[in-house]
Amino acid sequence: MMGVLMIVLALVGFIPNSLIGAEGYFRTDAILNGALAVIGLFLLAFTTKGENTAATGLYFGAMLAIVLAAVGWVGLSDYPEGAAVKLWDMVACNIQTAYLLGGMGIVMAICGMMNTSSRQIMRD
């Protein structure tokens, strides 16, 4: 489910809208949208091999999202609240995008911890 959500989020970023994209509230560009799509594809690929592999995929996706968020927070620390900067001179990001990536990373890490059948909240 998280993989599909990441891919949908990336696709919405490519469509001009006021929420996600080059001029949206969450400022993204083609590179960041592509990175979100790649994370989503990794999550979908990891789910085909079983519970432990799915948890590993969630941890990997969480690590990537949290690293992008941390680089965003550090890169934006010298700029005013509404500013957007280029991370590594490639990826457009604003503080709202950094918070979104950090939140997604935390949610993926929690989902990875709860992924085994002995810890599921809702049973199939």
C-alpha positions in Angstrom: 0.0 0.0 0.0 2.8 2.4 0.8 4.5 1.8 -2.5 1.3 2.6 -4.4 0.9 5.8 -2.3 4.4 6.9 -3.1 3.9 6.3 -6.8 0.6 8.2 -6.8 2.3 11.0 -4.9 5.0 11.1 -7.6 2.5 11.1 -10.5 0.5 13.9 -8.9 3.7 15.9 -8.7 4.1 15.8 -12.5 0.6 17.2 -13.0 0.3 20.9 -12.5 -1.7 21.6 -9.3 -1.6 23.7 -6.2 -0.7 21.0 -3.8 2.4 19.1 -5.1 4.6 20.2 -7.9 6.8 23.0 -9.2 4.4 25.7 -8.0 2.6 23.8 -5.3 2.5 24.0 -1.5 4.9 21.0 -1.4 7.6 22.2 -3.8 9.0 19.3 -5.9 10.6 18.9 -9.3 11.0 16.1 -11.7 14.0 14.6 -9.9 12.3 14.5 -6.5 9.1 13.1 -8.1 11.3 10.5 -9.8 12.9 9.6 -6.4 9.5 9.2 -4.9 8.5 6.9 -7.7 11.6 4.8 -7.4 11.0 4.5 -3.6 7.5 3.4 -4.4 8.7 0.8 -7.0 11.2 -0.6 -4.5 8.5 -0.9 -1.9 6.3 -2.8 -4.4 9.2 -5.0 -5.4 10.0 -5.9 -1.8 6.4 -6.9 -1.0 6.5 -9.8 -3.4 9.0 -11.9 -1.4 7.3 -12.2 2.0 7.0 -10.4 5.4 10.6 -10.0 6.3 11.6 -8.7 2.9 8.6 -6.3 3.0 9.8 -5.0 6.4 13.3 -4.5 4.9 11.9 -2.6 2.0 9.9 -0.3 4.4 13.1 0.3 6.4 15.0 1.1 3.2 12.3 3.5 2.0 12.2 5.1 5.4 15.9 5.6 5.4 15.9 7.3 2.0 13.0 9.6 2.9 14.5 10.6 6.2 17.9 11.3 4.6 16.2 13.5 2.0 14.2 15.3 4.8 17.4 15.8 6.8 19.3 17.3 3.9 16.2 19.5 3.2 16.1 20.7 6.8 19.9 21.5 6.8 19.7 23.1 3.4 16.8 25.3 4.3 18.1 26.4 7.8 19.6 29.6 6.4 16.6 30.7 4.3 13.3 32.3 5.3 10.2 30.1 5.9 8.6 30.2 2.4 11.9 29.8 0.4 12.6 26.9 -1.9 16.2 25.8 -2.5 18.0 23.3 -4.7 19.4 20.4 -2.7 22.7 19.2 -4.1 22.1 21.8 -6.9 19.5 19.4 -8.4 16.4 18.8 -6.3 13.9 21.6 -5.5 12.6 21.5 -1.9 10.9 23.7 0.6 10.4 23.2 4.3 6.9 21.7 3.8 8.4 19.1 1.5 11.1 18.3 4.1 8.4 17.8 6.7 6.4 15.6 4.3 9.4 13.4 3.6 10.3 13.2 7.3 6.7 12.2 8.1 6.6 9.6 5.4 9.9 8.2 6.6 8.6 7.9 10.2 5.3 6.2 9.0 7.3 3.7 6.8 9.6 2.9 9.8 6.6 2.3 12.0 4.9 0.2 9.3 8.1 -1.9 9.0 8.1 -2.5 12.8 4.5 -3.6 12.7 4.8 -5.7 9.5 5.2 -9.1 10.9 2.0 -11.1 11.5 2.7 -11.4 15.3 2.5 -7.6 15.6 -0.3 -6.7 13.2 -3.1 -4.6 14.7 -5.7 -5.9 12.3 -5.7 -9.6 11.3 -6.5 -10.7 7.8 
